């Protein structure tokens, strides 16, 4: 009979039977973790792609608007381009905070239960 948990004598992580991984993947707790991840990733991806495509479409079809000078030689297109970088870093910061608050505690609990052999 195969055991679910086999300690590793080399000091590394425990060796866990593949059936336990399948059971964890089918668990309600893991499903909740996936749902929490998707509830952030999908809307944020859609929002960013919309914002990026707006920039591309305006650059292609609203050249007069994008070429409007704001201060000196700085025009709307330049500001939008810089804001693309700002929004990328902003999303990374938001995701980090979200993961620390919502995802990491659940993932840590699932990993500890899996490594300890709990929930068999």
Secondary structure, 3 states (H helix, E strand, C coil): CCCCEECCCCCCCCEECHHHHHHHHHCHHHHHHHHHHHHHHHHHHHHHHHHHHHHHHHHHHCHHHHCCEEECCEEHHHHHHHHHHHHHHHHHHHHHHHHHHHHHHHHHHHHHHHHHCCCC
